[in-house]
């Protein structure tokens, strides 16, 4: 029996372990080493006094049939209307619910409406930017005209895309870029967009532009069937009833049923490489301040490339320097339990107590450090202990481990967040705050600057290690969505089971704009 060591119990690592065990007829022993004591990586769900926090917000949407089928198998779509939809009379645009069906289990996915907006100058703008009358009204005629002329200019005079700044200006014009992208991007990454690779935009924005928005508008008007929808334009998504971590906790349980083993609080620190056959033959990990060893026939790694490279023996100095220079962005979330929000619901979407219907609110205000707001009530009514009488939100701040924000005490950070809520008119009185909770997330966002320009050299060297497979967001230093991370795991397992040595298919996930379009009808 071959022994596979999987490093990391996030979406990629868990998917790989489950796929190997479920498709190999017990030919593999699978052990997962998880550095923390929790399942799901940055896709975990934190339960604070019965109120659940989604770390970063995770929409479950994919154009890959294999991913959608996997989700449906692990967590079928709930056949009854979710609590809030039921009492408000809301319906799904995609599936038909049997209103008479009771809620029989928590092991289900819900269908949720997507609404993400930008808070700019104390006004709401659609995210991504739309061309609705409300947008023009909020911007004002002169600003709208200026933005339109700026966009036309960008269409005529295309910039060479040497940076993320060039990428955005080519698709939205300089005026909209300066209003809605420049400051937020600098807040997110701690770097000006002119210093960031355009590859981040190519992977995350996925073809979104003013022209894409126009195409989507006209497709709706003329009711075009099977219209292509850019990822950022989706209007509905699936969501685990109790948050994203629920899916990965269920997956972990299924892995253990199949004979897999998960070792928590086990930090992989060394990967011993046999120089004769260029294989990793041993993993050294630390648990409870003691060193342990596991032999390996295959290693599937979702640990940060920086840490992976640091643990491999006899790695060339230039390759190690590239890995050590790869940057990350960390973040902090302040969960705040409120009696009510001051934000008014001026949309046509019905909500409990008429709270704002947004999933995310992107904060584009230079007077605060806050980057994003999550309204957990709108992700799932089951994330909130008392959905009828409280509002549970998450205030997200982007930072670097050890910087001023990160080093604040929980009390200092909470005071700052609540003060910024007052400044943004999210609340009008501190007495509305019932409780709060702070969470810190390390290496949440792989960044695209510094030595990232040389990452192909690092990748090529790692790929030459015969039995090592790099998967997932941190495992490939790529800002992947959940489905992208899962697809890298699918490809790695296919290679192991079929004996394929070339790993380009794993790295090719999420590099092509149309990757998700192929054979991906729901």
C-alpha positions in Angstrom: 0.0 0.0 0.0 1.3 3.4 -1.0 1.5 6.1 1.7 0.4 9.7 0.9 1.1 12.6 3.2 -1.2 15.6 2.6 0.0 18.8 4.2 -2.9 21.1 5.1 -6.6 20.4 5.9 -8.0 23.2 3.8 -10.2 22.8 0.7 -7.3 21.5 -1.6 -5.8 19.1 0.9 -9.2 17.6 2.0 -10.4 17.3 -1.5 -7.2 15.5 -2.5 -7.4 13.1 0.4 -11.1 12.3 -0.2 -10.6 11.8 -3.9 -7.6 9.4 -3.4 -9.4 7.3 -0.8 -12.7 7.2 -2.6 -11.2 6.3 -6.0 -8.3 4.0 -5.2 -9.9 0.8 -3.8 -7.9 1.1 -0.6 -4.6 1.1 -2.4 -3.4 4.2 -0.5 -2.8 5.1 3.1 -3.6 8.8 3.5 -2.4 11.0 6.4 -3.2 14.7 6.7 -1.0 16.9 8.7 -2.8 20.1 9.8 -0.9 22.8 11.6 -3.9 24.2 13.4 -6.6 22.6 15.5 -9.4 23.4 13.0 -10.6 22.1 9.7 -11.0 24.2 6.5 -8.0 26.5 6.5 -9.2 30.0 5.6 -12.5 28.4 4.7 -13.3 27.5 8.2 -16.3 28.8 10.1 -15.8 30.2 13.6 -18.6 29.7 16.1 -18.7 32.5 18.7 -21.5 32.0 21.2 -23.8 30.5 18.6 -23.0 33.2 16.0 -20.9 31.9 13.1 -18.2 33.8 11.2 -17.2 33.1 7.7 -13.5 34.0 7.4 -13.4 36.2 4.3 -16.8 35.2 2.8 -17.0 32.2 0.5 -19.5 32.0 -2.4 -20.0 28.5 -3.8 -20.2 29.1 -7.5 -18.5 27.2 -10.3 -18.8 26.6 -14.0 -17.0 23.2 -13.6 -19.5 20.3 -13.6 -17.1 18.1 -11.6 -17.0 20.7 -8.8 -20.8 21.2 -8.7 -21.4 17.5 -8.7 -19.0 17.1 -5.8 -20.6 19.8 -3.7 -24.1 18.3 -4.4 -22.9 14.8 -3.4 -21.4 16.1 -0.2 -24.1 18.6 0.7 -27.3 18.3 -1.4 -29.3 21.4 -2.1 -32.0 21.9 0.6 -35.4 21.1 -0.7 -37.2 23.4 1.7 -37.0 27.2 1.6 -34.4 28.7 4.0 -35.9 30.3 7.0 -35.6 33.9 5.9 -36.8 33.2 2.3 -39.8 31.3 3.7 -41.1 34.0 6.0 -40.3 36.8 3.5 -41.8 35.0 0.5 -38.6 35.1 -1.5 -37.9 32.5 -4.2 -34.9 31.3 -6.1 -34.2 32.2 -9.7 -32.5 28.9 -10.4 -34.3 26.1 -8.5 -37.9 25.4 -7.5 -38.4 24.6 -3.8 -41.1 22.4 -2.5 -42.6 24.8 0.1 -44.2 22.0 2.0 -40.9 20.2 2.7 -39.6 20.5 6.2 -35.9 21.2 7.0 -34.9 17.7 7.8 -31.1 18.1 8.1 -28.3 20.7 8.5 -26.2 18.8 5.9 -27.4 20.9 3.0 -26.5 23.8 0.7 -28.8 26.8 0.5 -29.4 29.0 -2.6 -28.6 32.6 -1.7 -29.0 35.9 -3.5 -25.7 37.7 -4.3 -25.5 41.4 -3.6 -22.1 43.0 -3.1 -21.9 46.8 -3.2 -19.4 49.6 -2.8 -19.7 52.2 -0.1 -18.2 55.4 -1.5 -18.8 58.9 -0.2 -21.5 57.4 2.1 -23.4 56.2 -1.0 -24.0 52.7 -2.4 -22.7 51.7 -5.8 -23.1 48.2 -7.4 -20.1 45.9 -7.2 -19.0 45.4 -9.9 -19.9 48.9 -11.2 -23.2 48.9 -13.1 -24.7 51.4 -15.5 -28.0 51.8 -13.7 -29.7 55.1 -13.2 -28.9 54.9 -9.5 -25.2 54.8 -10.4 -25.4 57.9 -12.5 -27.5 59.7 -9.8 -25.0 58.9 -7.1 -22.0 59.9 -9.2 -23.6 63.0 -10.6 -23.9 63.9 -14.3 -20.5 65.6 -14.6 -18.6 62.7 -12.9 -20.5 60.2 -15.0 -19.7 62.1 -18.2 -16.0 62.4 -17.2 -15.9 58.6 -16.4 -17.5 57.8 -19.8 -15.0 59.9 -21.7 -12.2 58.4 -19.7 -13.4 54.9 -20.6 -13.6 55.8 -24.3 -10.1 57.1 -24.2 -8.9 53.8 -22.5 -10.6 51.9 -25.4 -8.7 53.9 -28.0 -5.4 54.2 -26.3 -4.7 50.8 -24.7 -1.8 50.7 -22.2 0.7 47.9 -22.2 -0.3 45.9 -19.2 2.8 46.0 -17.0 0.9 46.4 -13.8 -2.5 46.0 -12.1 -3.0 49.7 -12.6 -2.7 49.3 -16.4 -5.1 46.3 -16.2 -7.9 48.2 -14.5 -7.5 51.4 -16.5 -7.7 49.4 -19.8 -11.0 47.9 -18.7 -12.7 50.8 -16.8 -10.9 54.0 -17.7 -8.7 56.2 -15.4 -11.6 58.0 -13.7 -13.4 54.9 -12.5 -10.1 53.3 -11.6 -9.2 56.2 -9.4 -12.7 56.2 -7.7 -13.3 52.5 -7.2 -10.0 50.5 -7.6 -6.9 52.5 -6.7 -7.4 53.1 -3.0 -9.2 49.9 -2.2 -6.5 47.8 -4.0 -3.7 49.7 -2.0 -5.6 49.0 1.2 -6.0 45.4 0.3 -2.4 44.7 -0.6 -0.5 47.4 1.1 1.0 48.3 -2.3 -0.1 50.7 -5.0 -1.6 48.9 -8.0 1.3 50.2 -10.2 3.6 47.9 -8.2 1.4 44.7 -8.5 1.5 42.2 -11.4 -1.5 42.4 -13.8 -1.8 38.6 -13.4 -3.8 39.2 -10.2 -6.5 41.0 -12.2 -6.5 38.4 -14.9 -7.2 35.6 -12.4 -9.6 37.4 -10.1 -11.5 39.8 -12.3 -11.9 37.1 -15.0 -12.7 39.2 -18.0 -14.8 41.7 -16.2 -14.9 45.2 -17.8 -17.4 47.9 -18.9 -17.9 46.0 -22.1 -18.6 42.8 -20.2 -21.1 44.6 -18.1 -22.8 46.0 -21.2 -22.9 42.5 -22.8 -24.6 41.1 -19.7 -27.2 43.9 -19.6 -28.2 43.4 -23.2 -28.2 39.6 -22.7 -30.8 40.1 -19.9 -32.8 42.5 -22.0 -33.0 40.2 -25.0 -33.3 37.1 -22.8 -30.4 35.3 -24.4 -30.3 31.7 -23.3 -27.0 30.2 -22.0 -25.4 33.6 -21.8 -21.9 33.6 -20.5 -21.7 35.3 -17.1 -18.4 36.6 -15.7 -17.7 35.2 -12.2 -18.1 38.7 -10.7 -21.5 39.1 -12.3 -23.3 36.1 -10.8 -26.6 36.8 -9.1 -27.0 33.6 -7.0 -24.8 31.1 -5.3 -24.8 28.0 -3.2 -23.8 28.2 0.5 -23.5 25.6 3.3 -26.2 26.0 5.8 -23.9 26.6 8.7 -21.1 28.3 6.8 -18.2 27.1 4.6 -16.4 25.3 7.3 -19.3 22.9 7.6 -18.5 21.5 4.1 -14.9 20.8 5.1 -15.9 19.3 8.5 -18.2 16.9 6.7 -15.4 16.1 4.2 -13.0 15.4 7.0 -15.6 13.1 8.6 -16.0 11.2 5.3 -12.2 10.9 4.9 -12.0 9.3 8.3 -14.8 6.9 7.5 -12.7 5.8 4.4 -9.7 5.1 6.6 -7.9 8.4 6.3 -6.1 9.9 9.3 -6.0 13.6 10.3 -3.3 14.8 12.7 -4.1 18.2 14.2 -1.6 20.8 15.6 1.0 19.0 13.4 3.3 21.5 11.7 5.4 20.1 8.9 8.9 21.5 9.2 11.2 19.3 7.1 10.7 17.4 3.9 13.7 15.1 3.5 14.6 14.6 -0.2 16.5 11.6 -1.4 19.1 13.1 -3.8 19.5 9.7 -5.7 15.9 9.6 -7.0 14.8 13.1 -6.2 11.8 12.0 -4.1 10.5 13.3 -0.7 10.8 10.2 1.4 10.1 11.5 4.9 8.1 14.4 6.5 9.2 15.7 9.9 6.5 17.5 11.9 6.2 19.1 15.3 3.3 18.3 17.6 3.2 19.2 21.3 6.8 20.5 21.1 7.9 17.0 20.0 9.3 15.9 16.6 7.6 13.1 14.7 8.3 11.4 11.4 6.2 10.0 8.6 7.5 8.1 5.6 6.0 9.1 2.2 5.5 7.6 -1.2 3.7 10.8 -2.3 3.4 14.3 -0.9 0.5 16.6 -1.7 1.3 20.0 -0.3 -1.1 23.0 0.3 1.3 24.7 2.7 2.7 28.1 1.7 5.5 27.8 -0.9 7.7 29.9 1.4 7.4 27.3 4.2 7.6 24.3 1.8 10.9 25.5 0.3 12.4 26.3 3.7 11.8 22.7 4.8 13.4 20.9 1.8 17.0 19.9 2.1 19.7 20.8 -0.5 17.6 23.4 -2.2 19.6 25.9 -4.4 20.1 29.3 -2.8 18.5 31.2 -5.7 15.4 29.0 -5.5 15.1 29.4 -1.8 15.5 33.2 -2.1 12.5 33.3 -4.6 10.4 31.3 -2.1 11.4 33.4 0.9 10.6 36.6 -1.0 7.0 35.6 -1.9 4.7 38.1 -0.1 1.4 37.4 1.6 -1.4 39.6 3.0 -3.0 38.7 6.3 -6.3 40.0 7.7 -8.3 40.5 10.8 -12.0 40.3 11.2 -14.1 41.9 14.0 -17.4 40.2 14.4 -19.9 42.6 15.9 -23.3 41.7 17.2 -25.8 44.6 16.9 -29.3 45.4 17.9 -29.7 47.0 14.5 -27.8 48.7 11.6 -28.3 52.3 10.6 -27.9 51.4 6.9 -31.3 51.7 5.2 -32.5 49.0 2.8 -33.4 51.1 -0.3 -33.5 48.0 -2.6 -36.5 45.9 -3.6 -35.0 42.9 -1.8 -37.0 41.9 1.3 -35.0 41.2 4.4 -35.8 40.4 8.1 -36.3 43.8 9.9 -35.5 45.5 6.6 -31.7 45.3 7.1 -29.4 46.1 4.2 -29.4 42.9 1.9 -25.7 42.9 1.1 -23.5 39.9 1.5 -20.4 42.1 1.3 -19.9 45.9 1.4 -16.6 47.1 0.0 -15.5 50.2 1.8 -13.9 52.8 -0.4 -13.4 55.5 2.1 -9.9 57.0 2.7 -10.9 58.2 6.2 -11.0 54.6 7.6 -8.8 51.5 7.6 -11.8 49.1 7.2 -11.7 47.2 3.9 -14.9 45.2 3.7 -18.1 44.4 5.7 -19.8 41.1 5.8 -23.5 40.9 6.8 -23.7 37.3 8.0 -27.5 37.4 8.2 -27.6 37.5 4.4 -25.1 34.7 3.9 -27.3 32.3 5.8 -30.0 32.9 8.5 -28.5 30.0 10.4 -25.2 31.8 11.0 -27.0 34.1 13.4 -28.2 32.8 16.8 -31.2 35.3 17.0 -31.9 36.2 13.4 -35.1 38.0 14.3 -33.6 40.4 16.7 -29.9 40.9 16.0 -27.6 41.8 13.1 -24.2 39.9 13.0 -21.6 41.5 10.8 -17.9 41.1 10.2 -15.6 44.1 9.7 -12.5 43.1 7.7 -9.1 44.7 7.8 -6.2 43.8 5.6 -2.8 43.9 7.3 0.6 42.2 7.6 1.5 39.9 10.5 3.3 42.0 13.1 2.3 45.4 11.8 0.4 48.1 13.7 -3.1 46.6 13.2 -2.0 43.0 13.8 -0.2 44.0 17.0 -3.2 45.7 18.6 -4.9 44.0 21.5 -8.4 42.6 20.8 -9.8 45.5 22.9 -7.9 48.2 21.0 -8.8 46.7 17.7 -12.5 46.4 18.7 -12.6 50.0 19.8 -11.1 51.2 16.5 -13.6 49.1 14.5 -16.6 50.4 16.4 -15.4 54.0 16.0 -15.1 53.5 12.3 -18.6 52.1 12.2 -19.8 55.3 13.7 -17.7 57.4 11.2 -19.3 55.5 8.3 -22.8 55.8 9.7 -23.2 52.1 10.0 -24.5 52.7 13.5 -25.4 55.9 15.2 -24.8 54.8 18.8 -22.3 52.5 20.5 -25.1 51.2 22.7 -26.3 49.2 19.6 -23.3 46.9 20.1 -24.2 43.8 22.0 -21.0 41.8 21.7 -17.8 41.5 19.5 -15.1 39.0 18.7 -11.7 39.3 17.0 -10.2 36.7 14.6 -6.8 36.9 12.9 -6.0 35.0 9.7 -2.3 34.5 8.6 -1.3 34.2 4.9 -4.9 34.8 3.7 -3.9 36.3 0.4 -0.9 35.3 -1.7 0.4 38.6 -3.2 1.7 39.3 -6.7 4.8 41.4 -6.3 8.4 41.2 -5.0 9.8 37.8 -6.1 6.5 36.6 -7.5 8.0 37.7 -10.9 10.4 34.7 -10.7 7.9 32.2 -9.4 8.2 30.0 -12.6 11.8 29.2 -11.6 10.6 28.0 -8.2 7.7 26.0 -9.7 10.0 24.3 -12.3 12.4 23.2 -9.5 9.6 21.9 -7.3 8.0 20.1 -10.3 11.2 18.1 -10.7 10.7 16.5 -7.3 8.9 13.4 -8.7 6.5 12.7 -5.9 5.6 16.2 -4.8 2.3 17.9 -5.9 1.6 21.5 -5.0 -2.1 22.3 -4.7 -4.4 25.0 -3.5 -4.1 28.8 -2.9 -1.0 28.8 -0.7 0.4 25.6 -2.2 0.6 27.4 -5.6 0.8 31.0 -4.3 -2.3 31.8 -6.3 -5.3 33.8 -5.3 -7.6 30.9 -6.1 -11.3 30.5 -5.4 -12.5 27.3 -3.6 -13.4 25.6 -6.9 -9.9 26.5 -8.3 -8.3 24.9 -5.3 -10.4 21.8 -5.6 -9.6 21.5 -9.3 -5.8 21.5 -8.5 -6.5 18.6 -6.1 -8.6 16.8 -8.7 -5.7 17.1 -11.2 -3.0 16.0 -8.7 -5.0 12.9 -7.7 -5.6 12.0 -11.4 -1.9 12.2 -12.0 -1.1 9.9 -9.0 -3.7 7.4 -9.9 -2.7 7.3 -13.6 1.1 7.5 -13.0 1.5 10.8 -15.0 4.7 12.6 -14.1 4.0 15.9 -15.8 2.4 18.4 -13.4 1.5 21.2 -15.9 -2.2 20.3 -15.7 -2.2 21.1 -12.0 -0.7 24.5 -12.5 -2.9 25.2 -15.5 -6.0 25.5 -13.3 -7.2 29.1 -13.3 -4.7 30.4 -15.8 -7.0 30.6 -18.8 -9.9 33.0 -18.8 -12.2 30.4 -20.3 -11.1 27.6 -18.1 -14.4 27.4 -16.3 -16.5 27.6 -19.5 -15.5 24.2 -20.9 -18.2 21.6 -20.6 -19.5 23.4 -17.5 -23.2 23.9 -18.0 -25.2 23.4 -14.8 
